[in-house]
Amino acid sequence: MMAIPLFWKITALLVALLVVIFCALAALIASRRYAARVERLSSFARRIASGDYRLLPVDPADDALSELSGALNGMAQQLDRTFHSLAEERNRSVAILASMAEGVAIIDEDERLVFCNEAFRRIFALGAAPADGRPMIELIREPGLLEIVRRVLAGAEVESGEIERGTVTRQNFRATVSRLESGGQAGAALVLHDISDLRRLERVRRDFVANVSHEFKTPLTAIQGFAETLLGGALEDEQHNRRFVEIIRTHSSRLARLTDDLLELSRIEEGRTELERRPVSIRGIAVTCVDTMRPRLERKRLRLDMRLPADLPDVKADPWRLREILQNLLDNAVQYTPENGRIWVEAAEVADKTAGGAEPAQVIVTVGDTGIGIPQAEQQRIFERFYRVDAARSREAGGTGLGLAIAKHLVESHGGRIWVESEVGMGSRFSFSLPVAL
């Protein structure tokens, strides 16, 4: 065998070394590129976890990492759509809860407020201060409501009850509390329904039945008693029979007035009263009503002043109905003003202050007195049927208790409004507004 020259041995060794170095460099470059791609995918995954769903550029290589990047892009798109949908649902839910008239709150198992809407804040006067996370007992001073919430947190599925809030203006709420389960933790959803109007209507109905029964019973009892007395022999008693008949006639007239007022109020409330609206002078109507009241004013030695400007415009109203409104207010003032007191009728035009003058000008008519006044707590109910501040005195004077209710409905049927300002012992001011005749 021929010996291989040393030169070729060295050359072969160098070539082998170069090949090894080249392969090592190629492997290093490939591993770095692979590591860079892995790091890019890791960074993309971290972006997805943080809520950044921008897609990763498409990798031209056709390998496992390329498939993984495509899968991650698909996942990012799906998550983006899912979270957008959840955000829209959340915003919609928040908007619905914010616009609800019912108060809504979520309470956790530690009796802390997790969420509440604006209506709930308004009901409990929480203001704009943060309420989330605060104990319920700090925010709600309603032992009955807290007891309902605690029963649900203790295991009950649904509990309900009624609470009443307010002093001068009372509010009634129906509270419904439902159990919530989320992530192994218990909670409660509280919904408050305002049933104040329902309770007020129930109270008005009860009062109406009781009052109308009383109003009818008193004269009917008197009529029956004196009729029986006459039939029992007093008919022949010339000294007393005429007085007994006069009493029967008086109570019969009272029944007739009461029945007429009830029918009138029923027609007005049902909208069956036709109004013949035309330009009417407040001054002319007021003079007629005052002339009618003169005998009663003189008996109680009451002074009545009229403060009606000469340039007061006419109002658009039914003259007969306007007379009835003013007459009822004057009757009320005379009835509740002690002897030697003062009553006045005043009126003033209120110009339209709206932009562009879209609303017509109005005339505000006020009947004031120096009478006994009305307590603040009763002013909300003064226009209800049969409601009286001094029931015994009103019945003694022959009032039916329907005058202010009729006046209120008549004013509103003319497109105006009626209100009262009063202080106990300082008198009252009943005012109503009517549109100016154009």
C-alpha atoms as one frame of an Amber mdcrd trajectory, in Angstrom:
protein
   0.000   0.000   0.000   1.070   3.433  -0.775   1.427   5.737   2.190  -0.896
   8.798   2.131   1.131  11.885   2.053   1.033  14.056   5.131  -0.328  16.933
   3.025  -3.440  15.089   2.103  -3.962  13.990   5.656  -3.804  17.569   6.857
  -6.080  18.698   4.026  -8.683  16.040   4.837  -8.536  16.981   8.503  -9.073
  20.662   7.678 -11.969  19.849   5.379 -13.573  17.725   8.079 -13.022  20.478
  10.587 -14.593  23.043   8.235 -17.581  20.781   7.681 -18.030  20.369  11.413
 -17.695  24.137  11.935 -20.201  24.817   9.098 -22.667  22.326  10.488 -22.260
  23.789  13.945 -22.833  27.304  12.624 -25.869  26.153  10.627 -27.263  24.386
  13.663 -26.623  27.484  15.821 -28.328  29.777  13.305 -31.252  27.371  12.966
 -31.596  27.013  16.733 -31.497  30.787  17.205 -34.129  31.282  14.528 -36.185
  28.555  16.132 -35.700  30.130  19.568 -36.665  33.539  18.174 -39.843  32.071
  16.712 -40.635  30.348  20.001 -39.996  33.619  21.867 -42.243  35.458  19.385
 -44.973  32.903  20.013 -44.467  33.198  23.787 -44.682  36.983  23.551 -47.852
  36.641  21.459 -49.375  34.334  24.074 -48.535  36.867  26.792 -50.175  39.643
  24.729 -53.295  37.535  24.391 -53.341  36.954  28.149 -53.098  40.720  28.738
 -55.985  41.449  26.371 -54.045  42.465  23.248 -55.546  40.428  20.407 -53.546
  41.832  17.462 -52.678  38.963  15.116 -49.172  37.543  14.695 -47.667  37.944
  11.188 -47.988  34.753   9.174 -44.838  32.583   9.361 -43.860  31.333   5.839
 -42.238  28.191   7.250 -44.279  25.035   6.967 -43.587  23.339  10.260 -45.039
  22.736  13.697 -44.328  26.289  14.887 -46.104  27.691  11.842 -49.151  25.575
  12.668 -48.942  26.723  16.290 -48.816  30.397  15.258 -51.885  29.854  13.048
 -53.714  28.181  15.935 -52.801  31.050  18.272 -54.049  33.589  15.707 -57.349
  31.744  15.468 -57.612  31.643  19.242 -56.881  35.384  19.447 -59.625  36.137
  16.914 -62.108  33.965  18.797 -61.209  35.532  22.134 -61.480  38.998  20.609
 -65.002  38.251  19.337 -65.976  36.638  22.642 -64.745  39.518  24.777 -66.345
  42.093  22.468 -69.626  40.217  22.791 -69.246  40.052  26.574 -68.413  43.769
  26.722 -71.509  44.615  24.678 -73.646  42.417  26.936 -72.141  44.050  30.001
 -72.704  47.565  28.651 -76.255  46.653  27.703 -76.882  45.199  31.167 -75.382
  48.252  32.859 -77.525  50.558  30.702 -80.659  48.555  31.492 -79.920  48.532
  35.226 -79.120  52.249  35.189 -82.423  53.088  33.464 -84.550  50.860  35.698
 -86.952  52.549  38.088 -86.472  49.643  40.491 -83.539  49.707  42.865 -81.121
  46.804  42.217 -78.199  45.704  44.376 -75.884  42.681  44.633 -74.664  41.643
  48.099 -71.872  39.146  48.773 -71.787  36.494  51.504 -70.075  38.931  53.896
 -73.081  41.303  53.618 -71.075  43.797  51.583 -72.480  45.730  48.658 -70.952
  44.520  45.389 -73.073  46.552  42.966 -76.021  48.952  43.016 -77.770  50.986
  40.319 -78.704  54.657  40.385 -82.265  54.004  41.558 -80.958  52.126  44.604
 -78.619  55.011  45.404 -81.508  57.458  45.123 -83.808  55.403  47.356 -81.260
  55.214  50.166 -79.711  58.657  49.511 -76.224  57.224  48.972 -75.118  60.145
  46.806 -72.093  59.877  44.522 -69.727  58.424  47.125 -68.407  54.911  46.333
 -70.603  52.279  47.915 -69.101  49.086  46.487 -67.454  46.924  49.104 -69.039
  48.691  52.069 -71.091  46.714  54.614 -74.837  46.830  54.055 -75.462  47.766
  57.675 -73.544  51.022  57.120 -75.560  51.985  54.058 -79.091  50.785  54.809
 -80.805  51.660  58.069 -83.652  49.229  57.499 -83.600  46.299  59.957 -86.445
  44.536  58.141 -84.614  44.621  54.822 -81.352  43.452  56.361 -83.180  40.535
  57.968 -84.557  39.457  54.564 -81.057  39.607  53.023 -79.596  37.567  55.887
 -82.220  34.842  55.497 -81.262  34.459  51.834 -77.546  34.417  52.596 -78.267
  31.766  55.212 -79.734  29.438  52.581 -83.218  30.586  51.534 -83.789  30.763
  47.778 -86.170  33.744  47.607 -87.502  36.050  50.319 -89.708  39.132  50.032
 -91.133  41.801  52.270 -92.295  45.400  52.376 -90.459  48.421  53.749 -91.578
  52.000  54.308 -89.281  55.020  54.130 -89.587  58.751  54.626 -91.219  60.975
  57.212 -93.151  63.772  55.508 -93.452  61.926  52.196 -93.813  58.204  52.830
 -92.536  55.677  50.276 -93.442  52.009  50.191 -91.221  49.379  48.549 -91.653
  45.680  47.866 -88.254  44.037  48.444 -87.456  40.770  46.656 -84.153  39.034
  47.505 -82.910  36.014  45.479 -79.951  33.758  46.206 -76.931  33.820  43.870
 -74.247  31.122  43.515 -70.987  31.907  41.708 -67.615  30.204  41.981 -68.614
  28.353  45.115 -69.529  31.610  46.860 -73.037  32.673  47.878 -74.590  36.080
  47.344 -77.953  37.822  47.068 -79.686  39.930  44.427 -81.952  42.619  45.904
 -84.709  44.322  43.867 -86.853  47.132  45.276 -90.200  47.873  43.569 -91.804
  51.227  44.400 -95.416  50.501  45.386 -96.100  53.921  46.916 -98.800  54.752
  44.356-100.486  51.398  44.918-100.525  51.864  48.697-101.748  55.437  48.289
-104.594  54.287  46.045-105.493  51.571  48.524-105.497  54.142  51.321-107.617
  56.537  49.244-110.061  53.736  48.478-110.352  52.774  52.140-110.715  56.399
  53.177-113.281  56.987  50.453-115.432  54.044  51.555-115.153  55.050  55.206
-115.794  58.740  54.543-118.664  58.328  52.127-120.284  55.880  54.540-119.912
  58.397  57.348-121.131  61.281  55.205-124.268  59.386  54.237-124.863  57.838
  57.640-125.038  61.112  59.582-127.892  62.758  57.614-129.669  59.442  57.036
-129.659  58.743  60.766-131.049  62.217  61.468-133.741  61.856  58.795-134.743
  58.424  60.043-134.780  59.514  63.683-136.906  62.598  63.190-139.238  60.803
  60.767-139.816  58.106  63.391-140.355  60.816  65.996-143.015  62.457  63.818
-144.716  59.133  63.122-144.609  58.325  66.816-146.874  61.214  67.685-144.808
  64.377  67.228-146.658  65.031  63.969-149.506  66.360  66.068-147.159  68.448
  68.218-147.619  71.889  66.690-144.854  73.291  68.849-142.093  71.030  67.444
-143.321  69.298  64.277-142.324  72.128  61.970-138.786  72.242  63.449-138.467
  68.470  62.956-139.505  68.773  59.316-136.991  71.611  58.814-134.225  69.370
  60.208-135.265  66.576  57.827-135.188  69.012  54.909-131.749  70.314  55.920
-130.256  66.832  56.025-132.002  65.885  52.782-130.409  68.909  51.120-127.038
  67.817  52.498-127.530  64.366  50.971-128.517  65.933  47.662-125.399  68.151
  47.631-123.211  65.198  48.477-124.744  63.061  45.736-124.460  65.871  43.189
-120.800  66.463  44.064-120.022  62.749  43.787-121.682  62.518  40.385-119.954
  65.696  39.249-116.547  64.427  40.356-117.178  61.092  38.642-118.076  62.811
  35.361-114.970  65.024  35.523-112.617  62.108  36.280-114.044  60.039  33.442
-113.666  62.933  30.985-117.404  63.153  30.349-117.560  66.865  31.157-117.686
  69.054  28.058-115.925  72.396  28.372-117.079  75.449  26.429-113.757  77.244
  26.452-113.706  80.875  25.428-112.065  84.143  26.585-113.239  84.845  30.138
-112.540  87.765  32.468-111.145  86.691  35.820-112.347  89.954  37.349-115.942
  89.363  36.256-115.993  85.800  37.593-114.367  86.881  40.878-116.912  89.671
  41.450-119.796  87.222  40.912-118.323  84.686  43.344-117.613  87.328  45.991
-121.178  88.663  45.757-122.425  85.121  46.368-120.215  84.863  49.462-121.258
  88.212  51.001-123.766  86.811  53.544-121.262  84.269  54.904-118.518  86.902
  54.998-120.715  89.255  56.984-121.791  86.541  59.460-118.148  85.767  60.301
-117.066  89.432  59.984-114.422  88.527  57.412-112.776  91.114  55.191-112.279
  90.203  51.547-109.929  92.112  49.240-109.579  91.743  45.480-106.184  92.523
  43.976-106.857  92.149  40.288-104.878  94.364  37.867-106.941  96.421  35.430
-104.889  95.131  32.494-105.212  91.452  33.467-105.759  89.464  30.244-108.660
  87.100  29.757-108.107  83.380  30.205-109.311  80.588  27.938-111.783  78.683
  30.086-115.341  77.517  30.535-116.949  80.384  32.526-119.241  78.103  34.531
-116.413  75.758  35.440-114.103  78.668  36.291-116.797  80.040  38.592-117.059
  76.611  40.235-113.279  76.479  40.802-113.137  79.934  42.360-116.309  79.345
  44.381-114.904  76.136  45.898-111.655  77.870  46.867-113.551  80.790  48.440
-115.830  78.367  50.312-112.765  76.632  51.689-111.178  79.928  52.749-114.328
  81.134  54.536-114.813  77.777  56.233-111.324  77.655  57.752-110.776  81.333
  58.573-111.755  82.420  62.103-113.967  85.452  62.730-112.475  88.883  61.989
-109.988  87.254  59.629-109.001  88.293  56.123-109.391  86.701  52.689-108.049
  87.977  49.398-108.208  87.133  45.720-105.285  88.112  43.514-104.157  87.342
  40.005-101.136  88.042  37.832-100.006  87.212  34.318 -96.914  85.029  34.021
 -95.141  85.533  30.695 -93.743  82.613  28.742 -90.071  82.190  29.634 -89.324
  79.263  27.329 -86.968  79.591  24.395 -88.903  80.724  21.367 -92.118  81.190
  23.328 -93.434  77.701  22.617 -95.725  77.703  25.663 -98.586  80.212  26.052
 -98.562  82.796  28.813-100.626  82.005  31.888-102.642  83.793  34.530-102.118
  82.611  38.094-105.090  83.162  40.423-104.582  82.935  44.193-107.124  82.752
  47.002-105.391  83.512  50.304-106.599  83.607  53.881-105.441  84.134  57.457
-107.013  80.877  58.580-105.820  77.915  60.610-103.347  76.724  57.982-102.496
  73.208  56.859 -99.730  71.028  58.358 -96.916  70.198  55.950 -97.581  66.457
  56.211-101.201  66.904  55.090-100.656  69.242  52.154-100.011  66.311  49.798
-103.498  64.929  50.491-105.542  68.118  50.684-106.957  67.602  47.161-108.138
  64.046  47.846-111.843  63.260  48.102-113.319  63.877  51.557-109.944  64.770
  53.019-110.279  67.485  55.641-107.798  69.143  57.952-110.570  69.726  60.510
-113.219  67.089  59.761-115.593  67.959  62.598-115.605  71.657  61.746-116.097
  70.983  58.035-119.078  68.691  58.584-120.586  71.185  61.010-120.355  73.859
  58.310-122.095  71.565  55.851-119.170  70.893  53.539-119.050  67.702  51.521
-115.248  67.400  51.472-115.233  67.236  47.656-114.785  70.893  46.739-110.985
  70.880  46.448-110.987  67.551  44.601-113.470  68.965  42.065-111.438  72.171
  41.729-108.249  70.179  41.079-109.804  68.071  38.321-111.443  71.094  36.677
-108.195  73.065  36.647-106.297  70.133  35.153-108.993  69.599  32.514-108.298
  73.218  31.425-104.599  72.425  31.035-103.577  74.207  34.238-102.391  73.113
  37.655-103.367  73.852  41.250-101.226  73.928  44.392-101.231  75.113  47.996
 -98.771  77.001  50.194 -99.586  77.000  53.853 -98.241  77.219  57.388-100.104
  76.243  60.527-101.536  79.313  62.233-100.455  81.602  59.387-103.120  80.862
  56.782-103.099  79.309  53.330-102.681  80.335  49.702-104.431  78.199  47.072
-103.243  79.031  43.548-104.162  77.751  40.112-102.990  78.591  36.613-104.917
  78.911  33.357-103.668  79.743  29.845-104.157  83.260  28.518-106.762  83.570
  25.759-104.963  84.348  22.487
